[in-house]
Amino acid sequence: MTARRKSTINPMVVEMTMTAVLAALIILMTFTPIGYIPIGPVKMTLITLPVAVGSIVLGKRSGLILGAIFGLTSFYTCFGMDFLGNIFLGYNPLLTFVMCVVPRLACGFLPALIYDAISKKGTKRTMLAIPVAGASVAIINTVLFLGSMWLFFGDIFTTNQDVISALGGMVINNIFLLFAAFAGTNGLIEIAVNVVVGTAICKPLTLVKKRLV
């Protein structure tokens, strides 16, 4: 019986190739209806899914890269593609950039740490690590993005008549109402997609990566 020949593929080549594919997917999703799904003035995003896959399967470096691309494409949508983003951009472009990019860097980087911390405790924990880390991407994105929105632009929700009209006349005067109005069902759907679809993708990709490197 001959021993299975060890792969000679450079691990960095595998990581960067898979990262490039996921980055292209993020950019593609940005310009298609599945990337940002409008629900009234609010948009639900499924772009956290490729970020989750990269963070879990490829690690912190790829997660950070994909998070950065997610943030930059989110900032790009503020230039006429997103109603609220366009308003925020008009008030303060720098804070809008920070709001779009920084939370996405975190949601690419931190779940990789969560996955590593859980999976190091054994094979059984690895099966748990994938859905937990996947869910954390959507949670971190939602909490930090909406938290930044309230911190930087909270007054807009009580003073800007265009925003109030777009929200059906609702005046959002505290952060809890903001989360209720913007996260709610949207956040739960994003978490569910990352857990169910993300786990289905990450498990085989993790095995493929191990065989390649």
C-alpha positions in Angstrom: 0.0 0.0 0.0 1.4 3.3 -1.0 1.2 6.3 1.4 -0.8 9.2 0.4 1.5 11.9 -1.0 1.6 15.1 1.0 0.4 18.1 -0.9 3.1 20.5 -2.0 0.8 23.5 -2.4 2.0 26.6 -0.4 -0.5 27.3 2.3 -0.3 31.0 1.6 -1.2 30.4 -2.0 -4.3 28.4 -0.9 -5.3 31.1 1.6 -4.9 34.1 -0.8 -6.7 32.2 -3.6 -9.7 31.4 -1.5 -9.6 34.9 -0.1 -9.6 36.4 -3.6 -12.6 34.3 -4.5 -14.6 35.4 -1.5 -13.6 39.0 -2.0 -14.9 38.8 -5.6 -18.1 37.3 -4.2 -18.5 40.3 -1.8 -18.1 42.8 -4.7 -20.5 40.8 -6.9 -23.1 40.7 -4.1 -22.8 44.4 -3.5 -24.1 45.1 -7.0 -26.8 42.5 -7.0 -30.1 42.3 -5.0 -28.8 39.5 -2.7 -26.1 41.7 -1.2 -28.3 44.4 0.3 -32.0 43.5 0.4 -34.1 46.7 0.9 -36.8 46.5 3.5 -38.3 50.0 3.5 -35.5 52.4 4.3 -33.6 49.6 6.0 -31.3 47.1 4.2 -30.6 43.6 5.3 -27.2 42.3 4.2 -26.1 38.8 3.4 -22.5 39.9 2.8 -21.7 38.7 6.3 -21.9 35.1 4.9 -18.7 35.2 2.7 -17.0 37.2 5.5 -17.9 34.4 8.0 -16.6 31.7 5.6 -13.3 33.5 5.2 -12.9 34.2 8.9 -13.7 30.6 10.0 -11.9 28.6 7.2 -9.0 30.9 6.5 -8.4 32.7 9.7 -7.8 36.2 11.1 -5.8 37.7 8.2 -8.3 36.7 5.5 -11.2 37.7 7.8 -9.7 41.1 8.2 -9.2 41.5 4.5 -12.7 40.4 3.7 -14.1 42.6 6.5 -12.3 45.6 5.0 -13.7 44.9 1.5 -17.2 44.5 3.1 -16.7 47.9 4.8 -15.4 49.6 1.7 -18.3 48.3 -0.5 -20.7 49.4 2.3 -19.2 52.9 2.2 -19.5 52.9 -1.6 -23.3 52.3 -1.4 -23.6 55.6 0.5 -23.0 57.4 -2.7 -26.6 57.2 -4.0 -27.3 53.4 -3.5 -28.4 53.6 0.1 -31.0 56.2 1.3 -29.8 56.5 4.9 -26.1 56.1 3.9 -26.5 59.0 1.5 -27.9 61.2 4.3 -25.1 60.2 6.7 -22.6 61.0 4.0 -24.0 64.5 3.6 -23.7 65.1 7.3 -20.1 63.8 7.9 -18.2 61.7 5.3 -15.4 60.8 7.7 -17.8 59.4 10.4 -19.8 57.7 7.7 -16.6 56.0 6.5 -15.7 54.9 10.1 -19.2 53.6 10.7 -19.1 51.5 7.5 -15.6 50.2 7.8 -14.6 49.7 11.4 -17.5 47.4 12.5 -16.8 45.2 9.4 -13.1 44.9 10.2 -14.2 43.6 13.6 -16.8 41.2 12.2 -14.1 39.7 10.0 -11.4 39.5 12.6 -13.0 38.6 16.0 -15.0 35.5 14.8 -11.7 33.9 13.7 -10.5 34.3 17.3 -13.8 32.8 18.6 -13.5 29.9 16.2 -9.9 29.2 17.3 -10.7 29.5 21.0 -13.5 26.9 20.7 -12.0 24.5 18.2 -8.7 24.1 20.1 -10.7 22.3 22.9 -11.2 19.2 20.7 -12.8 17.8 17.5 -16.3 17.8 19.0 -15.9 21.5 19.9 -14.9 22.2 16.3 -18.4 21.2 15.1 -19.8 23.8 17.6 -17.2 26.4 16.8 -18.4 26.8 13.2 -22.0 27.8 13.9 -21.0 29.9 16.9 -18.4 31.8 15.0 -20.7 32.2 12.0 -23.5 33.7 14.2 -21.0 36.0 15.8 -20.2 37.6 12.5 -23.8 38.8 12.1 -24.1 39.8 15.7 -20.8 41.8 15.8 -21.7 43.5 12.6 -25.2 44.5 13.7 -24.2 45.6 17.2 -21.2 47.7 16.2 -22.7 49.1 13.0 -25.9 50.2 14.7 -24.0 51.4 17.8 -21.8 53.5 15.6 -24.8 54.8 13.8 -26.4 56.0 17.0 -23.2 57.4 18.4 -22.4 59.4 15.3 -25.8 60.2 13.8 -28.4 59.6 16.5 -29.8 63.2 16.3 -30.7 62.6 12.6 -33.5 60.2 13.7 -35.2 63.0 15.7 -34.5 66.0 13.5 -34.3 65.0 9.8 -37.8 65.0 8.4 -36.8 62.9 5.3 -35.6 60.1 7.6 -38.7 60.4 9.9 -41.0 60.2 6.8 -39.1 57.2 5.4 -39.6 55.4 8.8 -43.3 56.0 8.5 -43.4 58.9 10.8 -41.5 57.1 13.6 -39.2 59.2 15.7 -36.3 57.1 17.1 -35.1 58.8 20.2 -33.1 56.1 21.9 -30.7 53.3 20.9 -33.1 50.6 21.9 -35.7 51.8 19.4 -33.0 51.9 16.8 -32.1 48.3 17.3 -35.8 47.3 17.4 -36.4 49.1 14.1 -33.2 48.1 12.2 -32.2 44.8 13.7 -35.3 42.9 14.7 -36.2 40.3 12.1 -33.4 41.4 9.8 -30.8 40.5 12.4 -32.3 37.1 13.1 -32.4 36.3 9.4 -28.7 37.2 9.0 -27.8 35.1 12.0 -29.8 32.1 10.7 -28.2 32.4 7.2 -24.7 32.5 8.7 -25.4 29.5 11.0 -27.2 27.3 8.5 -25.6 28.1 5.2 -22.3 29.1 6.7 -21.9 25.8 8.5 -22.9 23.9 5.3 -20.1 25.7 3.4 -17.4 25.9 6.1 -17.4 22.2 7.0 -16.4 20.9 3.5 -14.1 23.9 2.8 -12.2 23.2 6.0 -11.6 19.6 4.9 -10.6 20.8 1.4 -8.1 23.3 2.9 -6.6 20.6 5.1 -6.1 18.3 2.1 -4.5 21.0 0.0 -2.0 22.2 2.6 
